[in-house]
């Protein structure tokens, strides 16, 4: 194993091996991040049919929540049959027939990992990943000697990146 002599060698060695360790999860976050940008489209989504029995006589809000359909809205009512964009719900039997566009299984799991909340089982992984990425940001300044041209150029790129990020946050 590499010898840690000082802060610089510690940062370089840790940066290297943590980078190798997290290569897979970085790929997952990269792909799912791109997919999340296009979540309002049907990119890579396939239509899936559902025939499900839920509680009877639910309100519009409850139906949407039960069927996990965002922006659920009943368009028409004919007797006990409530028609909505994705299908129908029979309030007397509780039967709902509807379609949803969903990502393939593996891509869906990747996106759910990316969107994990504190209550999810995998939230510690998200926190670890976020802290590791922040470590990459900090440790990158120990990759080169501060007196070198490449380090000084790196600082210019860093400042430029910070300015561009601030501008993008403001628009």
Secondary structure, DSSP 8 states (H G I E B T S, - for coil): -----SHHHHHHHHHHHHHHHTHHHHHHHHHHHHHHHTTTS-TTEEEEEEEEE--SS--HHHHHHHHT-TT--EEEEETTEEEETTEEEETTT-EEEEEEEEE-HHHHHHHHHHT--TTSTTHHHHHHHHHHHHHHHHHGGGSS-TTSHHHHHHHHHHHHHHHHHHHHHH-
